[in-house]
Structure formats: C-alpha cells, structure tokens
Amino acid sequence: MEERVGAAVPDFGMLVLKGGSTLILVLALLLLTLYLLRRLSSFRGISGRLRVVEALQVGPKERVVLVALGKRELLLGVTASSISTLAEFSEAENEGASLSRPGFADFLSGAQRKKTEATEVPEVMNVP
C-alpha cells in the first residue's frame, strides 16, 4: 500500500474567490430582503396620506403626537395601553396657527438678556 505524505493543498486564490463570492451572495440576499420588507410593509398608513408632524415625550411611556391626515391634523395622546384624540384641527384653523419653534437667534438674544439682567448692579440709595 502506498501512503500519501502530503495532502492536496487548496489554492489560495480559489479560497479567496469562493469566500468572496459567498460573502457577496449573502449581502445581496440581505439587501433584497430589506428592500422587500420595506416595499411590502403594511406600516405605510392609509395610501401614504398619514404622517407624523411632531411628537413630544411627556413621560416614560407617554407622548403627545401631532398627525396629519390629508387636510386635517389630529393631536393624539399615546400611552402604553391606549391612544386618545386630544384635539382635531382643520385646514382653516391651521393657516392662522404657527407651530414653529423659536430659532437659535431667539435663544441667543434671550440668553444675552438674562445675562445682562443678572450682571446689573442695583443702585444703593444714600441715606443721610
């Protein structure tokens, strides 16, 4: 009987090619799965007309959410166990209201005003 002293050594280039092609295949399948999950997801709302305008966390599991549905906006209170409508606004009511936040300039001027008020020394009246 004849024994083989050295086993067949796999070619390094072939190993890299095989490993690389397997990695590319797995990544392609992952991207395809993510694309299909997004495309077929049922969380898109009613024909895409529903969108969250703003959300404010008011507690550990409570938040107030402003949701736009077509030309209406709903202010919802959301807790861990329920969702309730707090207010409903139509397009006519929304035109006069501005829900924008103050900008950085407003914040800076307010901070400077507070600083100057704090550094002013009140006059002491001289009593003869």
Secondary structure in CASP SS format (residue, H / E / C, confidence):
PFRMAT SS
TARGET T0000
AUTHOR 0000-0000-0000
METHOD secondary structure of the structure
MODEL  1
M C 1.00
E C 1.00
E C 1.00
R C 1.00
V C 1.00
G C 1.00
A C 1.00
A C 1.00
V C 1.00
P C 1.00
D C 1.00
F H 1.00
G H 1.00
M H 1.00
L H 1.00
V H 1.00
L H 1.00
K H 1.00
G H 1.00
G H 1.00
S H 1.00
T H 1.00
L H 1.00
I H 1.00
L H 1.00
V H 1.00
L H 1.00
A H 1.00
L H 1.00
L H 1.00
L H 1.00
L H 1.00
T H 1.00
L H 1.00
Y H 1.00
L H 1.00
L H 1.00
R H 1.00
R H 1.00
L H 1.00
S C 1.00
S C 1.00
F C 1.00
R C 1.00
G C 1.00
I C 1.00
S C 1.00
G C 1.00
R C 1.00
L E 1.00
R E 1.00
V E 1.00
V E 1.00
E E 1.00
A E 1.00
L E 1.00
Q E 1.00
V C 1.00
G C 1.00
P C 1.00
K C 1.00
E C 1.00
R E 1.00
V E 1.00
V E 1.00
L E 1.00
V E 1.00
A E 1.00
L E 1.00
G C 1.00
K C 1.00
R E 1.00
E E 1.00
L E 1.00
L E 1.00
L E 1.00
G E 1.00
V E 1.00
T C 1.00
A C 1.00
S C 1.00
S C 1.00
I E 1.00
S E 1.00
T E 1.00
L E 1.00
A E 1.00
E E 1.00
F E 1.00
S C 1.00
E H 1.00
A H 1.00
E H 1.00
N H 1.00
E H 1.00
G H 1.00
A C 1.00
S C 1.00
L C 1.00
S C 1.00
R C 1.00
P C 1.00
G C 1.00
F H 1.00
A H 1.00
D H 1.00
F H 1.00
L H 1.00
S H 1.00
G H 1.00
A H 1.00
Q H 1.00
R H 1.00
K H 1.00
K H 1.00
T H 1.00
E H 1.00
A H 1.00
T H 1.00
E C 1.00
V C 1.00
P C 1.00
E C 1.00
V C 1.00
M C 1.00
N C 1.00
V C 1.00
P C 1.00
END
